[in-house]
Amino acid sequence: MKLLVVSSVGGHLTEIMHLAPLFEGHEVILVVNEEVQLPDYPFSRVYRIEHAERDWRQIKNLGQAFAILERERPDVIISAGASPAVMFAIAAKIVSNARVVFLESAAAIHAPTLTGRLMYPLADAFYFQWPAMQKHYARGTYCPVVFGHD
């Protein structure tokens, strides 16, 4: 299976990389929105897209998402946020058969993040990490991810 991991840099990338054991045996392609030191993982390819902050560059991210999805044709797009997740989910619904999987941030304990609210209707599978979030994401799945443990 070909997985496209889409992430903002920093905490979102750290969170999603805690799921790396689940990626084993699959081709994994990473999309990040900034030039940063990457996690130690054998990615097949890495794409760096424009860093957009709720501005016009989101349109550029959408174009980049279309181009990457056309080139890679992933089976699954997985993200823990932030904004690049939304543009890739929108593009996937238009030009791809990829399933979109979203993991709401561990920082969202009592209230949804903006990205979570936008991704909820777009994701084929939606996971949240705190029981209190069930009231916001009725069709989501509670799935705590333990961070900081090897």
C-alpha positions as CSV (number, residue, x, y, z in Angstrom):
1,M,0.0,0.0,0.0
2,K,1.2,3.5,-0.7
3,L,0.8,6.0,2.2
4,L,1.0,9.7,1.8
5,V,1.8,11.3,5.2
6,V,0.8,15.0,5.1
7,S,1.9,17.2,8.0
8,S,2.8,20.6,9.2
9,V,6.2,20.7,10.9
10,G,6.7,20.7,14.6
11,G,4.2,19.0,16.9
12,H,2.0,17.7,14.2
13,L,4.8,15.9,12.5
14,T,6.0,14.5,15.8
15,E,2.5,13.2,16.6
16,I,2.1,11.5,13.2
17,M,5.5,9.9,13.4
18,H,4.5,8.1,16.6
19,L,2.4,6.0,14.3
20,A,5.4,5.0,12.2
21,P,5.3,1.3,13.4
22,L,2.0,1.1,11.5
23,F,3.7,2.3,8.3
24,E,6.0,-0.7,8.2
25,G,5.7,-2.8,5.0
26,H,4.2,0.1,3.1
27,E,5.6,2.7,0.7
28,V,5.6,6.0,2.7
29,I,5.8,9.4,1.1
30,L,6.0,12.5,3.3
31,V,4.7,16.0,2.5
32,V,5.7,18.8,4.9
33,N,5.2,22.5,4.7
34,E,8.6,23.7,5.6
35,E,12.3,23.0,5.2
36,V,13.2,21.2,8.4
37,Q,15.2,18.3,9.7
38,L,13.2,15.2,9.0
39,P,12.5,12.4,11.3
40,D,14.7,9.3,11.0
41,Y,12.5,7.3,8.8
42,P,13.0,5.6,5.4
43,F,10.6,7.7,3.4
44,S,10.4,6.8,-0.3
45,R,10.1,10.5,-1.3
46,V,9.7,13.8,0.5
47,Y,7.8,16.8,-0.9
48,R,8.1,20.2,0.7
49,I,5.2,22.5,0.0
50,E,4.5,26.2,0.7
51,H,4.0,27.1,4.3
52,A,0.5,28.7,4.4
53,E,-1.0,30.4,7.4
54,R,-4.7,30.8,6.7
55,D,-3.9,33.0,3.8
56,W,-3.8,33.1,0.0
57,R,-1.0,30.5,0.0
58,Q,-3.7,27.9,0.8
59,I,-4.6,28.1,-2.9
60,K,-1.0,27.3,-3.8
61,N,-1.1,24.4,-1.4
62,L,-4.3,23.1,-3.1
63,G,-2.5,23.2,-6.5
64,Q,0.5,21.5,-5.0
65,A,-1.8,18.8,-3.5
66,F,-3.4,18.1,-6.9
67,A,0.0,17.8,-8.5
68,I,1.4,15.4,-5.8
69,L,-1.8,13.3,-5.8
70,E,-1.7,13.0,-9.6
71,R,2.0,12.0,-9.5
72,E,1.9,9.6,-6.5
73,R,-1.6,8.1,-6.6
74,P,-1.6,7.0,-2.9
75,D,-4.0,4.5,-1.4
76,V,-4.2,6.4,1.9
77,I,-3.6,9.9,3.0
78,I,-2.9,10.2,6.7
79,S,-2.4,13.4,8.7
80,A,-2.6,14.8,12.2
81,G,-2.7,18.4,10.8
82,A,-2.5,21.2,10.4
83,S,-3.6,23.2,7.3
84,P,-1.9,21.0,4.6
85,A,-4.2,18.2,5.7
86,V,-7.3,20.2,4.6
87,M,-6.0,21.0,1.1
88,F,-4.9,17.4,0.5
89,A,-8.3,16.1,1.7
90,I,-10.1,18.4,-0.7
91,A,-7.9,17.5,-3.6
92,A,-8.2,13.8,-2.8
93,K,-12.0,14.0,-3.0
94,I,-11.8,15.5,-6.5
95,V,-8.9,13.6,-8.2
96,S,-8.2,10.5,-6.1
97,N,-9.6,7.3,-4.7
98,A,-7.3,7.6,-1.7
99,R,-8.9,7.1,1.7
100,V,-8.3,10.1,4.0
101,V,-7.4,9.3,7.6
102,F,-7.1,12.1,10.2
103,L,-5.9,12.0,13.8
104,E,-7.0,15.0,15.8
105,S,-4.2,16.6,17.8
106,A,-3.5,15.3,21.3
107,A,-3.6,19.0,22.3
108,A,-7.4,18.9,21.6
109,I,-8.6,17.7,25.0
110,H,-12.0,19.4,25.3
111,A,-12.6,21.4,22.1
112,P,-11.9,20.6,18.5
113,T,-9.1,22.3,16.6
114,L,-9.9,24.3,13.5
115,T,-8.2,21.6,11.3
116,G,-10.2,18.9,13.1
117,R,-13.5,20.8,12.4
118,L,-12.6,21.1,8.7
119,M,-11.3,17.6,8.4
120,Y,-14.3,15.9,10.1
121,P,-16.6,15.9,7.1
122,L,-13.7,15.2,4.7
123,A,-12.1,12.2,6.4
124,D,-13.0,8.7,5.6
125,A,-11.7,7.7,9.1
126,F,-11.4,10.2,11.9
127,Y,-9.7,9.6,15.2
128,F,-9.5,11.6,18.4
129,Q,-7.3,11.1,21.4
130,W,-9.4,12.1,24.4
131,P,-12.8,10.7,25.5
132,A,-14.3,14.2,26.0
133,M,-14.0,14.8,22.2
134,Q,-16.6,12.1,21.5
135,K,-19.3,14.8,21.9
136,H,-17.7,16.8,19.1
137,Y,-16.9,13.9,16.8
138,A,-19.8,11.4,17.1
139,R,-18.8,9.3,14.1
140,G,-15.1,9.5,15.0
141,T,-13.2,6.8,16.9
142,Y,-11.5,7.3,20.2
143,C,-7.9,6.2,19.8
144,P,-5.4,7.4,22.4
145,V,-1.8,7.5,21.1
146,V,0.8,7.4,23.8
147,F,3.6,9.8,23.1
148,G,7.1,9.7,24.4
149,H,7.4,6.0,24.8
150,D,9.5,3.6,22.7
